[in-house]
Amino acid sequence: MKVNCAEAVEYLVREGFHLYNRHIVIRRYDNVLRDEYEEYQEYLQHESRLQLMRQGLENVALGLAEDIEEDLI
């Protein structure tokens, strides 16, 4: 969809539009990319934490540590 003025863009982002009795939400591409990037950063943090927990469990299994660190649980 193309629009010919900034006011139309602002209106569509704010109000969306209806098509076949369904409300369609319009989002700015930059906002979608920002949200996806934030989700990706959160994923990386969780993945890193899981790797640390796994390493702690491996150390316990190998007898290199007696227990996993409290901050990893």
PDB file of N, CA, C, O and CB in Angstrom:
ATOM      1  N   MET A   1       0.840  -1.163   0.000  1.00  0.00           N
ATOM      2  CA  MET A   1       0.000   0.000   0.000  1.00  0.00           C
ATOM      3  C   MET A   1       0.890   1.232   0.000  1.00  0.00           C
ATOM      4  O   MET A   1       1.882   1.292   0.727  1.00  0.00           O
ATOM      5  CB  MET A   1      -0.959  -0.006   1.207  1.00  0.00           C
ATOM      6  N   LYS A   2       0.538   2.194  -0.803  1.00  0.00           N
ATOM      7  CA  LYS A   2       1.266   3.456  -0.844  1.00  0.00           C
ATOM      8  C   LYS A   2       0.315   4.582  -0.484  1.00  0.00           C
ATOM      9  O   LYS A   2      -0.862   4.565  -0.845  1.00  0.00           O
ATOM     10  CB  LYS A   2       1.901   3.694  -2.239  1.00  0.00           C
ATOM     11  N   VAL A   3       0.842   5.552   0.229  1.00  0.00           N
ATOM     12  CA  VAL A   3       0.074   6.751   0.549  1.00  0.00           C
ATOM     13  C   VAL A   3       0.862   7.949   0.056  1.00  0.00           C
ATOM     14  O   VAL A   3       2.071   7.867  -0.158  1.00  0.00           O
ATOM     15  CB  VAL A   3      -0.221   6.858   2.083  1.00  0.00           C
ATOM     16  N   ASN A   4       0.169   9.061  -0.120  1.00  0.00           N
ATOM     17  CA  ASN A   4       0.814  10.205  -0.762  1.00  0.00           C
ATOM     18  C   ASN A   4       1.193  11.339   0.187  1.00  0.00           C
ATOM     19  O   ASN A   4       1.666  12.379  -0.271  1.00  0.00           O
ATOM     20  CB  ASN A   4      -0.081  10.741  -1.812  1.00  0.00           C
ATOM     21  N   CYS A   5       0.999  11.169   1.495  1.00  0.00           N
ATOM     22  CA  CYS A   5       1.381  12.246   2.403  1.00  0.00           C
ATOM     23  C   CYS A   5       1.674  11.684   3.799  1.00  0.00           C
ATOM     24  O   CYS A   5       1.236  10.589   4.153  1.00  0.00           O
ATOM     25  CB  CYS A   5       0.265  13.318   2.473  1.00  0.00           C
ATOM     26  N   ALA A   6       2.417  12.458   4.568  1.00  0.00           N
ATOM     27  CA  ALA A   6       2.806  12.044   5.910  1.00  0.00           C
ATOM     28  C   ALA A   6       1.594  11.934   6.831  1.00  0.00           C
ATOM     29  O   ALA A   6       1.570  11.101   7.736  1.00  0.00           O
ATOM     30  CB  ALA A   6       3.819  13.024   6.492  1.00  0.00           C
ATOM     31  N   GLU A   7       0.592  12.774   6.599  1.00  0.00           N
ATOM     32  CA  GLU A   7      -0.607  12.720   7.434  1.00  0.00           C
ATOM     33  C   GLU A   7      -1.316  11.380   7.275  1.00  0.00           C
ATOM     34  O   GLU A   7      -1.819  10.822   8.251  1.00  0.00           O
ATOM     35  CB  GLU A   7      -1.563  13.869   7.080  1.00  0.00           C
ATOM     36  N   ALA A   8      -1.356  10.868   6.060  1.00  0.00           N
ATOM     37  CA  ALA A   8      -1.992   9.572   5.821  1.00  0.00           C
ATOM     38  C   ALA A   8      -1.224   8.458   6.517  1.00  0.00           C
ATOM     39  O   ALA A   8      -1.823   7.538   7.074  1.00  0.00           O
ATOM     40  CB  ALA A   8      -2.088   9.288   4.317  1.00  0.00           C
ATOM     41  N   VAL A   9       0.095   8.541   6.485  1.00  0.00           N
ATOM     42  CA  VAL A   9       0.926   7.550   7.166  1.00  0.00           C
ATOM     43  C   VAL A   9       0.648   7.588   8.664  1.00  0.00           C
ATOM     44  O   VAL A   9       0.440   6.547   9.286  1.00  0.00           O
ATOM     45  CB  VAL A   9       2.429   7.802   6.885  1.00  0.00           C
ATOM     46  N   GLU A  10       0.646   8.776   9.236  1.00  0.00           N
ATOM     47  CA  GLU A  10       0.382   8.912  10.668  1.00  0.00           C
ATOM     48  C   GLU A  10      -0.991   8.368  11.031  1.00  0.00           C
ATOM     49  O   GLU A  10      -1.145   7.695  12.050  1.00  0.00           O
ATOM     50  CB  GLU A  10       0.493  10.374  11.093  1.00  0.00           C
ATOM     51  N   TYR A  11      -1.977   8.653  10.211  1.00  0.00           N
ATOM     52  CA  TYR A  11      -3.330   8.169  10.471  1.00  0.00           C
ATOM     53  C   TYR A  11      -3.373   6.643  10.451  1.00  0.00           C
ATOM     54  O   TYR A  11      -3.961   6.028  11.341  1.00  0.00           O
ATOM     55  CB  TYR A  11      -4.313   8.742   9.437  1.00  0.00           C
ATOM     56  N   LEU A  12      -2.750   6.025   9.436  1.00  0.00           N
ATOM     57  CA  LEU A  12      -2.754   4.565   9.330  1.00  0.00           C
ATOM     58  C   LEU A  12      -2.014   3.908  10.491  1.00  0.00           C
ATOM     59  O   LEU A  12      -2.449   2.876  11.003  1.00  0.00           O
ATOM     60  CB  LEU A  12      -2.129   4.134   8.010  1.00  0.00           C
ATOM     61  N   VAL A  13      -0.907   4.499  10.903  1.00  0.00           N
ATOM     62  CA  VAL A  13      -0.161   3.941  12.039  1.00  0.00           C
ATOM     63  C   VAL A  13      -0.991   4.062  13.309  1.00  0.00           C
ATOM     64  O   VAL A  13      -1.016   3.145  14.130  1.00  0.00           O
ATOM     65  CB  VAL A  13       1.203   4.661  12.215  1.00  0.00           C
ATOM     66  N   ARG A  14      -1.667   5.186  13.468  1.00  0.00           N
ATOM     67  CA  ARG A  14      -2.452   5.416  14.677  1.00  0.00           C
ATOM     68  C   ARG A  14      -3.745   4.608  14.688  1.00  0.00           C
ATOM     69  O   ARG A  14      -4.094   4.020  15.712  1.00  0.00           O
ATOM     70  CB  ARG A  14      -2.769   6.889  14.817  1.00  0.00           C
ATOM     71  N   GLU A  15      -4.456   4.571  13.570  1.00  0.00           N
ATOM     72  CA  GLU A  15      -5.797   3.989  13.525  1.00  0.00           C
ATOM     73  C   GLU A  15      -5.862   2.605  12.870  1.00  0.00           C
ATOM     74  O   GLU A  15      -6.773   1.828  13.158  1.00  0.00           O
ATOM     75  CB  GLU A  15      -6.709   4.917  12.795  1.00  0.00           C
ATOM     76  N   GLY A  16      -4.910   2.295  11.997  1.00  0.00           N
ATOM     77  CA  GLY A  16      -5.008   1.065  11.222  1.00  0.00           C
ATOM     78  C   GLY A  16      -6.114   1.208  10.184  1.00  0.00           C
ATOM     79  O   GLY A  16      -6.514   2.325   9.854  1.00  0.00           O
ATOM     80  N   PHE A  17      -6.610   0.089   9.667  1.00  0.00           N
ATOM     81  CA  PHE A  17      -7.738   0.133   8.749  1.00  0.00           C
ATOM     82  C   PHE A  17      -8.480  -1.187   8.796  1.00  0.00           C
ATOM     83  O   PHE A  17      -7.988  -2.164   9.360  1.00  0.00           O
ATOM     84  CB  PHE A  17      -7.275   0.444   7.316  1.00  0.00           C
ATOM     85  N   HIS A  18      -9.657  -1.215   8.204  1.00  0.00           N
ATOM     86  CA  HIS A  18     -10.489  -2.420   8.197  1.00  0.00           C
ATOM     87  C   HIS A  18     -10.517  -3.008   6.789  1.00  0.00           C
ATOM     88  O   HIS A  18     -10.653  -2.291   5.797  1.00  0.00           O
ATOM     89  CB  HIS A  18     -11.931  -2.104   8.688  1.00  0.00           C
ATOM     90  N   LEU A  19     -10.387  -4.317   6.731  1.00  0.00           N
ATOM     91  CA  LEU A  19     -10.444  -5.031   5.460  1.00  0.00           C
ATOM     92  C   LEU A  19     -11.208  -6.326   5.704  1.00  0.00           C
ATOM     93  O   LEU A  19     -10.812  -7.146   6.532  1.00  0.00           O
ATOM     94  CB  LEU A  19      -9.003  -5.311   4.880  1.00  0.00           C
ATOM     95  N   TYR A  20     -12.279  -6.495   4.993  1.00  0.00           N
ATOM     96  CA  TYR A  20     -13.129  -7.678   5.152  1.00  0.00           C
ATOM     97  C   TYR A  20     -13.527  -7.893   6.613  1.00  0.00           C
ATOM     98  O   TYR A  20     -13.402  -8.998   7.141  1.00  0.00           O
ATOM     99  CB  TYR A  20     -12.410  -8.919   4.620  1.00  0.00           C
ATOM    100  N   ASN A  21     -13.999  -6.842   7.251  1.00  0.00           N
ATOM    101  CA  ASN A  21     -14.454  -6.880   8.646  1.00  0.00           C
ATOM    102  C   ASN A  21     -13.355  -7.249   9.641  1.00  0.00           C
ATOM    103  O   ASN A  21     -13.651  -7.703  10.746  1.00  0.00           O
ATOM    104  CB  ASN A  21     -15.584  -7.859   8.778  1.00  0.00           C
ATOM    105  N   ARG A  22     -12.110  -7.064   9.267  1.00  0.00           N
ATOM    106  CA  ARG A  22     -10.992  -7.306  10.182  1.00  0.00           C
ATOM    107  C   ARG A  22     -10.209  -6.019  10.353  1.00  0.00           C
ATOM    108  O   ARG A  22      -9.974  -5.288   9.391  1.00  0.00           O
ATOM    109  CB  ARG A  22     -10.071  -8.445   9.659  1.00  0.00           C
ATOM    110  N   HIS A  23      -9.812  -5.750  11.575  1.00  0.00           N
ATOM    111  CA  HIS A  23      -8.990  -4.565  11.846  1.00  0.00           C
ATOM    112  C   HIS A  23      -7.529  -4.917  11.592  1.00  0.00           C
ATOM    113  O   HIS A  23      -7.003  -5.861  12.181  1.00  0.00           O
ATOM    114  CB  HIS A  23      -9.193  -4.054  13.315  1.00  0.00           C
ATOM    115  N   ILE A  24      -6.884  -4.170  10.728  1.00  0.00           N
ATOM    116  CA  ILE A  24      -5.483  -4.388  10.377  1.00  0.00           C
ATOM    117  C   ILE A  24      -4.643  -3.338  11.102  1.00  0.00           C
ATOM    118  O   ILE A  24      -4.875  -2.137  10.960  1.00  0.00           O
ATOM    119  CB  ILE A  24      -5.264  -4.317   8.821  1.00  0.00           C
ATOM    120  N   VAL A  25      -3.674  -3.801  11.872  1.00  0.00           N
ATOM    121  CA  VAL A  25      -2.781  -2.895  12.602  1.00  0.00           C
ATOM    122  C   VAL A  25      -1.573  -2.613  11.722  1.00  0.00           C
ATOM    123  O   VAL A  25      -0.968  -3.525  11.160  1.00  0.00           O
ATOM    124  CB  VAL A  25      -2.343  -3.506  13.982  1.00  0.00           C
ATOM    125  N   ILE A  26      -1.238  -1.349  11.614  1.00  0.00           N
ATOM    126  CA  ILE A  26      -0.078  -0.922  10.827  1.00  0.00           C
ATOM    127  C   ILE A  26       1.021  -0.516  11.799  1.00  0.00           C
ATOM    128  O   ILE A  26       0.780   0.233  12.745  1.00  0.00           O
ATOM    129  CB  ILE A  26      -0.442   0.261   9.855  1.00  0.00           C
ATOM    130  N   ARG A  27       2.220  -1.012  11.559  1.00  0.00           N
ATOM    131  CA  ARG A  27       3.365  -0.649  12.390  1.00  0.00           C
ATOM    132  C   ARG A  27       4.483  -0.144  11.495  1.00  0.00           C
ATOM    133  O   ARG A  27       4.619  -0.570  10.348  1.00  0.00           O
ATOM    134  CB  ARG A  27       3.845  -1.853  13.246  1.00  0.00           C
ATOM    135  N   ARG A  28       5.265   0.748  12.021  1.00  0.00           N
ATOM    136  CA  ARG A  28       6.428   1.245  11.282  1.00  0.00           C
ATOM    137  C   ARG A  28       7.489   0.146  11.237  1.00  0.00           C
ATOM    138  O   ARG A  28       7.701  -0.579  12.209  1.00  0.00           O
ATOM    139  CB  ARG A  28       7.002   2.549  11.938  1.00  0.00           C
ATOM    140  N   TYR A  29       8.140   0.044  10.099  1.00  0.00           N
ATOM    141  CA  TYR A  29       9.157  -0.979   9.894  1.00  0.00           C
ATOM    142  C   TYR A  29      10.288  -0.854  10.920  1.00  0.00           C
ATOM    143  O   TYR A  29      10.762  -1.860  11.448  1.00  0.00           O
ATOM    144  CB  TYR A  29       9.722  -0.885   8.473  1.00  0.00           C
ATOM    145  N   ASP A  30      10.715   0.371  11.199  1.00  0.00           N
ATOM    146  CA  ASP A  30      11.785   0.584  12.181  1.00  0.00           C
ATOM    147  C   ASP A  30      11.389   0.064  13.556  1.00  0.00           C
ATOM    148  O   ASP A  30      12.222  -0.496  14.269  1.00  0.00           O
ATOM    149  CB  ASP A  30      12.138   2.071  12.271  1.00  0.00           C
ATOM    150  N   ASN A  31      10.129   0.241  13.934  1.00  0.00           N
ATOM    151  CA  ASN A  31       9.664  -0.250  15.234  1.00  0.00           C
ATOM    152  C   ASN A  31       9.644  -1.776  15.273  1.00  0.00           C
ATOM    153  O   ASN A  31       9.981  -2.380  16.291  1.00  0.00           O
ATOM    154  CB  ASN A  31       8.265   0.300  15.543  1.00  0.00           C
ATOM    155  N   VAL A  32       9.255  -2.385  14.179  1.00  0.00           N
ATOM    156  CA  VAL A  32       9.252  -3.850  14.103  1.00  0.00           C
ATOM    157  C   VAL A  32      10.675  -4.375  14.240  1.00  0.00           C
ATOM    158  O   VAL A  32      10.920  -5.317  14.993  1.00  0.00           O
ATOM    159  CB  VAL A  32       8.621  -4.336  12.770  1.00  0.00           C
ATOM    160  N   LEU A  33      11.614  -3.770  13.516  1.00  0.00           N
ATOM    161  CA  LEU A  33      13.014  -4.194  13.611  1.00  0.00           C
ATOM    162  C   LEU A  33      13.566  -4.006  15.014  1.00  0.00           C
ATOM    163  O   LEU A  33      14.286  -4.870  15.515  1.00  0.00           O
ATOM    164  CB  LEU A  33      13.869  -3.422  12.616  1.00  0.00           C
ATOM    165  N   ARG A  34      13.235  -2.879  15.662  1.00  0.00           N
ATOM    166  CA  ARG A  34      13.705  -2.635  17.031  1.00  0.00           C
ATOM    167  C   ARG A  34      13.177  -3.697  17.988  1.00  0.00           C
ATOM    168  O   ARG A  34      13.919  -4.217  18.821  1.00  0.00           O
ATOM    169  CB  ARG A  34      13.274  -1.241  17.508  1.00  0.00           C
ATOM    170  N   ASP A  35      11.889  -4.014  17.861  1.00  0.00           N
ATOM    171  CA  ASP A  35      11.291  -5.024  18.737  1.00  0.00           C
ATOM    172  C   ASP A  35      11.923  -6.394  18.514  1.00  0.00           C
ATOM    173  O   ASP A  35      12.178  -7.123  19.473  1.00  0.00           O
ATOM    174  CB  ASP A  35       9.780  -5.101  18.506  1.00  0.00           C
ATOM    175  N   GLU A  36      12.176  -6.746  17.256  1.00  0.00           N
ATOM    176  CA  GLU A  36      12.813  -8.027  16.967  1.00  0.00           C
ATOM    177  C   GLU A  36      14.231  -8.067  17.519  1.00  0.00           C
ATOM    178  O   GLU A  36      14.667  -9.099  18.029  1.00  0.00           O
ATOM    179  CB  GLU A  36      12.826  -8.289  15.461  1.00  0.00           C
ATOM    180  N   TYR A  37      14.955  -6.955  17.424  1.00  0.00           N
ATOM    181  CA  TYR A  37      16.311  -6.900  17.947  1.00  0.00           C
ATOM    182  C   TYR A  37      16.311  -7.064  19.469  1.00  0.00           C
ATOM    183  O   TYR A  37      17.155  -7.770  20.020  1.00  0.00           O
ATOM    184  CB  TYR A  37      16.982  -5.577  17.551  1.00  0.00           C
ATOM    185  N   GLU A  38      15.363  -6.410  20.144  1.00  0.00           N
ATOM    186  CA  GLU A  38      15.264  -6.549  21.596  1.00  0.00           C
ATOM    187  C   GLU A  38      14.943  -7.992  21.984  1.00  0.00           C
ATOM    188  O   GLU A  38      15.487  -8.502  22.964  1.00  0.00           O
ATOM    189  CB  GLU A  38      14.192  -5.599  22.155  1.00  0.00           C
ATOM    190  N   GLU A  39      14.077  -8.650  21.235  1.00  0.00           N
ATOM    191  CA  GLU A  39      13.773 -10.058  21.501  1.00  0.00           C
ATOM    192  C   GLU A  39      15.004 -10.924  21.276  1.00  0.00           C
ATOM    193  O   GLU A  39      15.248 -11.868  22.027  1.00  0.00           O
ATOM    194  CB  GLU A  39      12.616 -10.541  20.610  1.00  0.00           C
ATOM    195  N   TYR A  40      15.779 -10.606  20.246  1.00  0.00           N
ATOM    196  CA  TYR A  40      17.003 -11.353  19.960  1.00  0.00           C
ATOM    197  C   TYR A  40      18.014 -11.177  21.092  1.00  0.00           C
ATOM    198  O   TYR A  40      18.654 -12.147  21.499  1.00  0.00           O
ATOM    199  CB  TYR A  40      17.615 -10.897  18.619  1.00  0.00           C
ATOM    200  N   GLN A  41      18.166  -9.960  21.606  1.00  0.00           N
ATOM    201  CA  GLN A  41      19.082  -9.711  22.717  1.00  0.00           C
ATOM    202  C   GLN A  41      18.653 -10.497  23.955  1.00  0.00           C
ATOM    203  O   GLN A  41      19.490 -11.054  24.665  1.00  0.00           O
ATOM    204  CB  GLN A  41      19.147  -8.206  23.036  1.00  0.00           C
ATOM    205  N   GLU A  42      17.357 -10.537  24.207  1.00  0.00           N
ATOM    206  CA  GLU A  42      16.846 -11.312  25.338  1.00  0.00           C
ATOM    207  C   GLU A  42      17.130 -12.803  25.147  1.00  0.00           C
ATOM    208  O   GLU A  42      17.501 -13.499  26.092  1.00  0.00           O
ATOM    209  CB  GLU A  42      15.334 -11.076  25.511  1.00  0.00           C
ATOM    210  N   TYR A  43      16.952 -13.281  23.925  1.00  0.00           N
ATOM    211  CA  TYR A  43      17.256 -14.682  23.605  1.00  0.00           C
ATOM    212  C   TYR A  43      18.725 -14.978  23.890  1.00  0.00           C
ATOM    213  O   TYR A  43      19.045 -16.011  24.479  1.00  0.00           O
ATOM    214  CB  TYR A  43      16.922 -14.994  22.121  1.00  0.00           C
ATOM    215  N   LEU A  44      19.621 -14.082  23.478  1.00  0.00           N
ATOM    216  CA  LEU A  44      21.048 -14.296  23.707  1.00  0.00           C
ATOM    217  C   LEU A  44      21.376 -14.358  25.198  1.00  0.00           C
ATOM    218  O   LEU A  44      22.214 -15.156  25.618  1.00  0.00           O
ATOM    219  CB  LEU A  44      21.859 -13.187  23.041  1.00  0.00           C
ATOM    220  N   GLN A  45      20.720 -13.521  25.991  1.00  0.00           N
ATOM    221  CA  GLN A  45      20.949 -13.542  27.439  1.00  0.00           C
ATOM    222  C   GLN A  45      20.512 -14.873  28.031  1.00  0.00           C
ATOM    223  O   GLN A  45      21.219 -15.446  28.860  1.00  0.00           O
ATOM    224  CB  GLN A  45      20.200 -12.386  28.124  1.00  0.00           C
ATOM    225  N   HIS A  46      19.348 -15.370  27.611  1.00  0.00           N
ATOM    226  CA  HIS A  46      18.867 -16.659  28.121  1.00  0.00           C
ATOM    227  C   HIS A  46      19.779 -17.795  27.673  1.00  0.00           C
ATOM    228  O   HIS A  46      20.079 -18.700  28.451  1.00  0.00           O
ATOM    229  CB  HIS A  46      17.426 -16.922  27.652  1.00  0.00           C
ATOM    230  N   GLU A  47      20.214 -17.748  26.429  1.00  0.00           N
ATOM    231  CA  GLU A  47      21.099 -18.788  25.913  1.00  0.00           C
ATOM    232  C   GLU A  47      22.418 -18.802  26.688  1.00  0.00           C
ATOM    233  O   GLU A  47      22.936 -19.869  27.018  1.00  0.00           O
ATOM    234  CB  GLU A  47      21.363 -18.575  24.408  1.00  0.00           C
ATOM    235  N   SER A  48      22.953 -17.627  26.975  1.00  0.00           N
ATOM    236  CA  SER A  48      24.203 -17.534  27.728  1.00  0.00           C
ATOM    237  C   SER A  48      24.026 -18.103  29.135  1.00  0.00           C
ATOM    238  O   SER A  48      24.889 -18.826  29.633  1.00  0.00           O
ATOM    239  CB  SER A  48      24.683 -16.070  27.801  1.00  0.00           C
ATOM    240  N   ARG A  49      22.917 -17.778  29.761  1.00  0.00           N
ATOM    241  CA  ARG A  49      22.642 -18.298  31.113  1.00  0.00           C
ATOM    242  C   ARG A  49      22.518 -19.820  31.096  1.00  0.00           C
ATOM    243  O   ARG A  49      23.027 -20.500  31.987  1.00  0.00           O
ATOM    244  CB  ARG A  49      21.348 -17.669  31.684  1.00  0.00           C
ATOM    245  N   LEU A  50      21.839 -20.351  30.076  1.00  0.00           N
ATOM    246  CA  LEU A  50      21.708 -21.807  29.973  1.00  0.00           C
ATOM    247  C   LEU A  50      23.064 -22.473  29.764  1.00  0.00           C
ATOM    248  O   LEU A  50      23.313 -23.542  30.321  1.00  0.00           O
ATOM    249  CB  LEU A  50      20.763 -22.176  28.827  1.00  0.00           C
ATOM    250  N   GLN A  51      23.932 -21.873  28.983  1.00  0.00           N
ATOM    251  CA  GLN A  51      25.266 -22.432  28.772  1.00  0.00           C
ATOM    252  C   GLN A  51      26.064 -22.450  30.073  1.00  0.00           C
ATOM    253  O   GLN A  51      26.777 -23.412  30.360  1.00  0.00           O
ATOM    254  CB  GLN A  51      26.019 -21.628  27.702  1.00  0.00           C
ATOM    255  N   LEU A  52      25.936 -21.378  30.860  1.00  0.00           N
ATOM    256  CA  LEU A  52      26.628 -21.345  32.155  1.00  0.00           C
ATOM    257  C   LEU A  52      26.093 -22.418  33.092  1.00  0.00           C
ATOM    258  O   LEU A  52      26.859 -23.074  33.797  1.00  0.00           O
ATOM    259  CB  LEU A  52      26.483 -19.964  32.805  1.00  0.00           C
ATOM    260  N   MET A  53      24.776 -22.593  33.096  1.00  0.00           N
ATOM    261  CA  MET A  53      24.181 -23.636  33.936  1.00  0.00           C
ATOM    262  C   MET A  53      24.654 -25.017  33.493  1.00  0.00           C
ATOM    263  O   MET A  53      24.965 -25.872  34.322  1.00  0.00           O
ATOM    264  CB  MET A  53      22.644 -23.559  33.887  1.00  0.00           C
ATOM    265  N   ARG A  54      24.704 -25.226  32.183  1.00  0.00           N
ATOM    266  CA  ARG A  54      25.151 -26.516  31.666  1.00  0.00           C
ATOM    267  C   ARG A  54      26.598 -26.780  32.078  1.00  0.00           C
ATOM    268  O   ARG A  54      26.932 -27.888  32.499  1.00  0.00           O
ATOM    269  CB  ARG A  54      25.013 -26.562  30.131  1.00  0.00           C
ATOM    270  N   GLN A  55      27.451 -25.771  31.957  1.00  0.00           N
ATOM    271  CA  GLN A  55      28.846 -25.932  32.339  1.00  0.00           C
ATOM    272  C   GLN A  55      28.956 -26.246  33.830  1.00  0.00           C
ATOM    273  O   GLN A  55      29.771 -27.074  34.237  1.00  0.00           O
ATOM    274  CB  GLN A  55      29.649 -24.667  31.994  1.00  0.00           C
ATOM    275  N   GLY A  56      28.126 -25.577  34.648  1.00  0.00           N
ATOM    276  CA  GLY A  56      28.133 -25.858  36.085  1.00  0.00           C
ATOM    277  C   GLY A  56      27.721 -27.280  36.385  1.00  0.00           C
ATOM    278  O   GLY A  56      28.321 -27.934  37.238  1.00  0.00           O
ATOM    279  N   LEU A  57      26.699 -27.771  35.692  1.00  0.00           N
ATOM    280  CA  LEU A  57      26.258 -29.152  35.894  1.00  0.00           C
ATOM    281  C   LEU A  57      27.317 -30.147  35.437  1.00  0.00           C
ATOM    282  O   LEU A  57      27.513 -31.182  36.074  1.00  0.00           O
ATOM    283  CB  LEU A  57      24.951 -29.406  35.148  1.00  0.00           C
ATOM    284  N   GLU A  58      27.998 -29.842  34.344  1.00  0.00           N
ATOM    285  CA  GLU A  58      29.072 -30.718  33.879  1.00  0.00           C
ATOM    286  C   GLU A  58      30.203 -30.768  34.898  1.00  0.00           C
ATOM    287  O   GLU A  58      30.783 -31.825  35.144  1.00  0.00           O
ATOM    288  CB  GLU A  58      29.605 -30.244  32.516  1.00  0.00           C
ATOM    289  N   ASN A  59      30.510 -29.616  35.489  1.00  0.00           N
ATOM    290  CA  ASN A  59      31.575 -29.584  36.504  1.00  0.00           C
ATOM    291  C   ASN A  59      31.198 -30.421  37.718  1.00  0.00           C
ATOM    292  O   ASN A  59      32.040 -31.119  38.284  1.00  0.00           O
ATOM    293  CB  ASN A  59      31.867 -28.137  36.937  1.00  0.00           C
ATOM    294  N   VAL A  60      29.930 -30.351  38.117  1.00  0.00           N
ATOM    295  CA  VAL A  60      29.477 -31.164  39.248  1.00  0.00           C
ATOM    296  C   VAL A  60      29.561 -32.641  38.881  1.00  0.00           C
ATOM    297  O   VAL A  60      30.016 -33.451  39.688  1.00  0.00           O
ATOM    298  CB  VAL A  60      28.028 -30.785  39.659  1.00  0.00           C
ATOM    299  N   ALA A  61      29.127 -33.001  37.673  1.00  0.00           N
ATOM    300  CA  ALA A  61      29.141 -34.395  37.239  1.00  0.00           C
ATOM    301  C   ALA A  61      30.567 -34.945  37.163  1.00  0.00           C
ATOM    302  O   ALA A  61      30.799 -36.122  37.436  1.00  0.00           O
ATOM    303  CB  ALA A  61      28.455 -34.528  35.881  1.00  0.00           C
ATOM    304  N   LEU A  62      31.512 -34.092  36.792  1.00  0.00           N
ATOM    305  CA  LEU A  62      32.904 -34.527  36.678  1.00  0.00           C
ATOM    306  C   LEU A  62      33.652 -34.450  38.008  1.00  0.00           C
ATOM    307  O   LEU A  62      34.813 -34.849  38.096  1.00  0.00           O
ATOM    308  CB  LEU A  62      33.623 -33.688  35.642  1.00  0.00           C
ATOM    309  N   GLY A  63      32.991 -33.941  39.028  1.00  0.00           N
ATOM    310  CA  GLY A  63      33.632 -33.832  40.330  1.00  0.00           C
ATOM    311  C   GLY A  63      34.532 -32.626  40.455  1.00  0.00           C
ATOM    312  O   GLY A  63      35.311 -32.535  41.404  1.00  0.00           O
ATOM    313  N   LEU A  64      34.444 -31.696  39.522  1.00  0.00           N
ATOM    314  CA  LEU A  64      35.274 -30.497  39.571  1.00  0.00           C
ATOM    315  C   LEU A  64      34.687 -29.435  40.498  1.00  0.00           C
ATOM    316  O   LEU A  64      35.370 -28.488  40.886  1.00  0.00           O
ATOM    317  CB  LEU A  64      35.445 -29.925  38.173  1.00  0.00           C
ATOM    318  N   ALA A  65      33.417 -29.606  40.845  1.00  0.00           N
ATOM    319  CA  ALA A  65      32.749 -28.683  41.779  1.00  0.00           C
ATOM    320  C   ALA A  65      31.781 -29.493  42.594  1.00  0.00           C
ATOM    321  O   ALA A  65      31.308 -30.541  42.155  1.00  0.00           O
ATOM    322  CB  ALA A  65      32.014 -27.513  41.032  1.00  0.00           C
ATOM    323  N   GLU A  66      31.481 -29.007  43.790  1.00  0.00           N
ATOM    324  CA  GLU A  66      30.542 -29.735  44.641  1.00  0.00           C
ATOM    325  C   GLU A  66      29.097 -29.376  44.364  1.00  0.00           C
ATOM    326  O   GLU A  66      28.198 -30.194  44.555  1.00  0.00           O
ATOM    327  CB  GLU A  66      30.851 -29.476  46.083  1.00  0.00           C
ATOM    328  N   ASP A  67      28.875 -28.157  43.915  1.00  0.00           N
ATOM    329  CA  ASP A  67      27.509 -27.712  43.642  1.00  0.00           C
ATOM    330  C   ASP A  67      27.571 -26.607  42.601  1.00  0.00           C
ATOM    331  O   ASP A  67      28.610 -25.970  42.428  1.00  0.00           O
ATOM    332  CB  ASP A  67      26.794 -27.219  44.946  1.00  0.00           C
ATOM    333  N   ILE A  68      26.474 -26.379  41.916  1.00  0.00           N
ATOM    334  CA  ILE A  68      26.459 -25.281  40.971  1.00  0.00           C
ATOM    335  C   ILE A  68      26.247 -23.977  41.728  1.00  0.00           C
ATOM    336  O   ILE A  68      25.661 -23.972  42.811  1.00  0.00           O
ATOM    337  CB  ILE A  68      25.363 -25.485  39.900  1.00  0.00           C
ATOM    338  N   GLU A  69      26.716 -22.888  41.167  1.00  0.00           N
ATOM    339  CA  GLU A  69      26.631 -21.604  41.846  1.00  0.00           C
ATOM    340  C   GLU A  69      25.181 -21.169  41.973  1.00  0.00           C
ATOM    341  O   GLU A  69      24.363 -21.409  41.086  1.00  0.00           O
ATOM    342  CB  GLU A  69      27.444 -20.542  41.099  1.00  0.00           C
ATOM    343  N   GLU A  70      24.878 -20.523  43.097  1.00  0.00           N
ATOM    344  CA  GLU A  70      23.504 -20.112  43.399  1.00  0.00           C
ATOM    345  C   GLU A  70      22.966 -19.131  42.358  1.00  0.00           C
ATOM    346  O   GLU A  70      21.780 -19.182  42.032  1.00  0.00           O
ATOM    347  CB  GLU A  70      23.437 -19.481  44.788  1.00  0.00           C
ATOM    348  N   ASP A  71      23.800 -18.247  41.833  1.00  0.00           N
ATOM    349  CA  ASP A  71      23.305 -17.249  40.896  1.00  0.00           C
ATOM    350  C   ASP A  71      22.958 -17.851  39.531  1.00  0.00           C
ATOM    351  O   ASP A  71      22.359 -17.169  38.700  1.00  0.00           O
ATOM    352  CB  ASP A  71      24.334 -16.153  40.728  1.00  0.00           C
ATOM    353  N   LEU A  72      23.315 -19.088  39.288  1.00  0.00           N
ATOM    354  CA  LEU A  72      22.984 -19.750  38.033  1.00  0.00           C
ATOM    355  C   LEU A  72      21.639 -20.443  38.068  1.00  0.00           C
ATOM    356  O   LEU A  72      21.069 -20.765  37.025  1.00  0.00           O
ATOM    357  CB  LEU A  72      24.044 -20.743  37.685  1.00  0.00           C
ATOM    358  N   ILE A  73      21.133 -20.674  39.269  1.00  0.00           N
ATOM    359  CA  ILE A  73      19.867 -21.401  39.405  1.00  0.00           C
ATOM    360  C   ILE A  73      18.699 -20.486  39.183  1.00  0.00           C
ATOM    361  O   ILE A  73      17.551 -20.922  39.258  1.00  0.00           O
ATOM    362  CB  ILE A  73      19.758 -22.053  40.771  1.00  0.00           C
TER     363      ILE A  73
END
